[in-house]
Amino acid sequence: MIPIDDTPLCRDGKVLILAYDHGLEHGPVDFEGVPESADPERTFEAATHPAVTSVAVQKGIAEAYYPSYEDDVDLLAKLNGTSNLWMGEPDSAVNCSVEYAAELGASSVGFTVYGGSNHEIEMVEEFREAQEAAREHGMAVVMWSYPRGQGLKNDTKPSTISYAARLALELGADVAKVKHPGSREAMEDAVRMAGRTKVVMSGGSKTSDRAFLESVKQTIDAGGKGLAVGRNVWQRENPERILDALEAVIFEEATVDEALEAAD
């Protein structure tokens, strides 16, 4: 683990990653509600909002669009990912090297690990290679820590989320992206298990403004350090509005009512 508070990934020790790797992971279905969201440029424009510390994309999107935004947006290169066409036990192909991510201008890298999958051993070994290479480049490492697989009946059970957070700490991630475990108390335990690794909440499927902000507020109040979010921002007609509210909750520690009022 390395100090990352002074890196572009953080603002005042907190993190708001705007994730846009869903075109690979989920496919066109995620763009159906707001067709213009299929255009990566729309998300890069949203990422210029001061609340966003980094945009997370696969290398093809980075190659095609990041050069136009490199002065205004920080890049987190997602190193692995697999399409929703894959129907086997959870796994994730390594699509980009740390060295190439650095060439693209990324200041940090992201890597998915499916703890509990039959492919966990290989994924952790691939993470080790990426994490150690990132250290050579002075890059922060964000783990998408998602327990998943045949043996897991409930991947959002509090004890499972705490294990996911601990996995990130043990394997050397600077930031652990985990699902919300359902309560502030359960998130507090995940934060405790993560030690000095920063815990950020995974944004998940689109919900109402209030429900989404309530879960973010619980995460911050539990000691979490922010959010990695995609659909709950760019699936909205007005991404800037929800980003205004997120800025208030995460960086100003406003209440949900105050954040909603500020965004209006």
C-alpha positions as CSV (number, residue, x, y, z in Angstrom):
1,M,0.0,0.0,0.0
2,I,1.2,3.5,-0.8
3,P,0.0,7.0,0.3
4,I,-2.5,8.2,-2.2
5,D,-4.1,11.2,-0.7
6,D,-1.9,13.5,-2.8
7,T,-2.5,11.6,-6.0
8,P,-5.1,12.7,-8.6
9,L,-7.3,9.8,-7.5
10,C,-8.1,11.6,-4.3
11,R,-9.5,14.9,-3.3
12,D,-9.2,15.8,0.4
13,G,-8.5,12.1,1.0
14,K,-11.7,11.0,-0.7
15,V,-12.5,9.3,-4.0
16,L,-15.2,9.6,-6.6
17,I,-14.5,7.4,-9.6
18,L,-16.8,7.7,-12.5
19,A,-16.8,4.2,-14.0
20,Y,-17.6,3.6,-17.6
21,D,-16.5,0.0,-18.3
22,H,-20.1,-1.2,-18.6
23,G,-20.1,-1.4,-22.4
24,L,-17.8,-4.4,-22.0
25,E,-19.2,-5.9,-18.8
26,H,-22.9,-5.5,-19.5
27,G,-23.3,-4.6,-23.2
28,P,-25.6,-2.2,-25.0
29,V,-28.5,-2.9,-22.6
30,D,-27.1,-0.4,-20.1
31,F,-27.5,2.4,-22.7
32,E,-31.1,1.7,-23.7
33,G,-32.8,4.0,-21.2
34,V,-30.6,7.0,-22.2
35,P,-29.4,6.3,-25.7
36,E,-26.9,9.2,-25.8
37,S,-25.1,7.5,-22.9
38,A,-23.6,5.1,-25.4
39,D,-21.4,7.9,-26.5
40,P,-18.2,7.9,-24.3
41,E,-17.8,11.6,-24.9
42,R,-20.9,12.3,-22.8
43,T,-19.3,10.5,-19.8
44,F,-16.0,12.2,-20.3
45,E,-17.8,15.6,-20.3
46,A,-19.5,14.6,-17.0
47,A,-16.1,13.6,-15.6
48,T,-14.9,17.2,-15.9
49,H,-17.2,17.9,-12.9
50,P,-15.1,18.9,-9.9
51,A,-16.6,16.1,-7.8
52,V,-15.1,13.4,-10.1
53,T,-11.5,12.5,-9.1
54,S,-11.0,9.9,-11.9
55,V,-12.8,8.2,-14.8
56,A,-12.4,4.5,-15.1
57,V,-12.5,3.0,-18.6
58,Q,-11.1,0.1,-20.6
59,K,-8.1,0.8,-22.9
60,G,-10.0,1.1,-26.1
61,I,-12.1,4.0,-24.7
62,A,-9.0,5.5,-23.2
63,E,-7.2,5.4,-26.5
64,A,-10.0,6.9,-28.5
65,Y,-11.3,9.6,-26.1
66,Y,-8.9,10.4,-23.3
67,P,-6.4,12.5,-25.4
68,S,-9.2,15.1,-25.8
69,Y,-9.7,15.3,-22.1
70,E,-6.3,14.7,-20.5
71,D,-6.0,18.3,-19.3
72,D,-9.4,18.1,-17.5
73,V,-9.9,14.5,-16.4
74,D,-7.8,12.0,-14.5
75,L,-7.6,8.5,-16.0
76,L,-8.0,5.2,-14.1
77,A,-7.3,2.4,-16.6
78,K,-9.3,-0.8,-15.9
79,L,-7.0,-3.6,-16.6
80,N,-9.4,-6.6,-16.8
81,G,-13.0,-7.2,-17.8
82,T,-15.2,-9.8,-19.5
83,S,-18.3,-9.5,-21.6
84,N,-21.8,-10.6,-20.4
85,L,-21.7,-13.1,-23.2
86,W,-19.4,-15.2,-21.1
87,M,-21.6,-17.7,-19.3
88,G,-19.0,-19.7,-17.3
89,E,-17.8,-19.4,-13.7
90,P,-17.0,-15.7,-12.9
91,D,-13.6,-14.7,-14.5
92,S,-12.1,-11.6,-16.0
93,A,-9.7,-11.4,-18.9
94,V,-6.6,-9.2,-18.6
95,N,-7.0,-6.7,-21.4
96,C,-4.3,-4.1,-20.6
97,S,-0.9,-4.1,-19.0
98,V,0.2,-1.6,-16.3
99,E,2.9,-0.4,-18.7
100,Y,0.5,0.4,-21.4
101,A,-1.9,2.0,-19.0
102,A,1.0,4.3,-18.0
103,E,1.6,5.1,-21.7
104,L,-2.0,6.1,-22.0
105,G,-1.6,8.6,-19.2
106,A,-3.3,6.7,-16.4
107,S,-2.4,7.8,-12.9
108,S,-4.0,4.6,-11.4
109,V,-5.3,1.2,-12.4
110,G,-8.3,-0.9,-11.5
111,F,-8.5,-4.7,-11.3
112,T,-11.5,-7.0,-10.6
113,V,-11.0,-10.0,-8.3
114,Y,-13.9,-12.4,-7.9
115,G,-13.1,-14.0,-4.5
116,G,-14.9,-17.3,-4.2
117,S,-14.9,-18.0,-7.9
118,N,-13.3,-21.2,-9.2
119,H,-10.9,-18.9,-11.0
120,E,-9.9,-17.0,-7.8
121,I,-6.4,-18.5,-7.7
122,E,-5.5,-17.3,-11.2
123,M,-7.2,-13.9,-10.7
124,V,-5.2,-13.2,-7.5
125,E,-2.0,-14.2,-9.3
126,E,-2.8,-11.8,-12.1
127,F,-3.6,-9.1,-9.6
128,R,-0.2,-9.6,-8.0
129,E,1.5,-9.0,-11.3
130,A,-0.5,-5.9,-11.9
131,Q,-0.1,-4.6,-8.3
132,E,3.7,-5.0,-8.3
133,A,4.0,-3.4,-11.8
134,A,1.9,-0.5,-10.6
135,R,4.2,0.1,-7.7
136,E,7.1,0.4,-10.1
137,H,5.2,3.2,-11.8
138,G,4.0,4.8,-8.6
139,M,0.4,4.2,-9.6
140,A,-2.5,3.7,-7.1
141,V,-4.4,0.4,-7.4
142,V,-8.1,0.0,-7.0
143,M,-9.6,-3.5,-6.5
144,W,-13.1,-4.2,-7.7
145,S,-13.5,-6.7,-4.9
146,Y,-16.6,-8.7,-5.8
147,P,-17.0,-12.1,-4.1
148,R,-18.9,-14.2,-6.7
149,G,-19.2,-17.8,-7.8
150,Q,-20.9,-21.1,-7.4
151,G,-20.3,-21.4,-3.7
152,L,-21.7,-18.0,-2.8
153,K,-25.4,-17.8,-2.1
154,N,-25.5,-14.1,-1.2
155,D,-22.8,-11.8,-2.4
156,T,-24.0,-8.8,-0.5
157,K,-24.2,-10.5,2.9
158,P,-22.4,-8.3,5.5
159,S,-19.8,-10.9,6.3
160,T,-19.0,-11.4,2.6
161,I,-18.6,-7.7,2.0
162,S,-16.3,-7.4,5.0
163,Y,-14.3,-10.3,3.6
164,A,-14.1,-8.5,0.3
165,A,-12.7,-5.5,2.0
166,R,-10.1,-7.5,3.9
167,L,-9.1,-9.3,0.7
168,A,-8.2,-5.9,-0.9
169,L,-6.1,-5.0,2.2
170,E,-4.3,-8.4,2.3
171,L,-3.4,-8.3,-1.4
172,G,-2.1,-4.8,-1.5
173,A,-4.9,-2.6,-3.0
174,D,-5.0,1.1,-2.1
175,V,-8.7,1.3,-2.6
176,A,-11.4,-1.4,-2.3
177,K,-14.5,-1.1,-4.3
178,V,-17.2,-3.1,-2.6
179,K,-21.0,-3.4,-2.7
180,H,-23.1,-1.8,-0.1
181,P,-23.8,-4.4,2.6
182,G,-27.2,-3.0,3.6
183,S,-26.6,-0.9,6.6
184,R,-24.2,1.7,8.1
185,E,-23.2,-0.8,10.8
186,A,-22.3,-3.5,8.2
187,M,-20.3,-0.9,6.2
188,E,-18.5,0.1,9.4
189,D,-17.3,-3.5,9.8
190,A,-16.1,-3.6,6.2
191,V,-14.2,-0.4,6.7
192,R,-12.6,-1.8,9.9
193,M,-11.6,-5.0,8.1
194,A,-10.0,-2.9,5.3
195,G,-7.5,-1.3,7.7
196,R,-5.6,1.4,5.8
197,T,-7.1,0.5,2.5
198,K,-9.7,3.0,1.5
199,V,-13.2,1.6,1.1
200,V,-15.5,3.0,-1.6
201,M,-19.0,1.9,-2.4
202,S,-19.9,0.4,-5.7
203,G,-22.7,2.5,-7.3
204,G,-24.7,-0.5,-8.6
205,S,-27.9,-0.4,-10.6
206,K,-29.7,2.9,-11.0
207,T,-32.1,3.8,-8.2
208,S,-33.9,6.9,-7.1
209,D,-31.9,10.0,-6.2
210,R,-32.8,9.7,-2.5
211,A,-32.2,6.0,-2.2
212,F,-28.8,6.2,-3.9
213,L,-27.7,9.2,-1.9
214,E,-28.8,7.5,1.4
215,S,-26.5,4.6,0.7
216,V,-23.6,6.9,-0.2
217,K,-24.2,8.9,3.0
218,Q,-24.2,5.6,5.1
219,T,-20.9,4.8,3.5
220,I,-19.3,8.1,4.3
221,D,-20.7,8.1,7.9
222,A,-19.3,4.6,8.3
223,G,-15.8,5.8,7.5
224,G,-15.8,4.9,3.8
225,K,-13.9,7.2,1.6
226,G,-16.2,7.6,-1.4
227,L,-17.8,6.0,-4.3
228,A,-17.1,4.3,-7.7
229,V,-20.2,4.8,-9.7
230,G,-21.4,4.5,-13.3
231,R,-25.0,3.8,-14.0
232,N,-26.3,6.0,-11.2
233,V,-24.7,9.0,-12.9
234,W,-24.6,8.5,-16.7
235,Q,-28.0,6.7,-16.9
236,R,-29.6,9.9,-15.7
237,E,-30.8,12.6,-18.1
238,N,-28.8,15.1,-16.2
239,P,-25.5,13.6,-14.8
240,E,-24.3,17.0,-13.5
241,R,-27.2,17.3,-11.1
242,I,-26.5,14.0,-9.3
243,L,-22.8,14.9,-9.3
244,D,-23.6,18.2,-7.5
245,A,-25.4,16.2,-4.9
246,L,-22.6,13.6,-4.6
247,E,-20.1,16.4,-4.1
248,A,-22.1,17.7,-1.2
249,V,-22.5,14.3,0.5
250,I,-18.9,13.0,-0.1
251,F,-16.7,16.1,0.2
252,E,-18.9,18.4,2.3
253,E,-20.5,15.7,4.4
254,A,-23.9,17.2,3.8
255,T,-27.1,15.5,4.7
256,V,-29.1,13.9,1.9
257,D,-31.8,16.6,2.1
258,E,-29.1,19.3,1.9
259,A,-27.5,17.6,-1.0
260,L,-30.8,17.3,-2.9
261,E,-31.5,21.0,-2.2
262,A,-28.1,22.0,-3.4
263,A,-28.6,20.1,-6.7
264,D,-31.9,21.8,-7.5
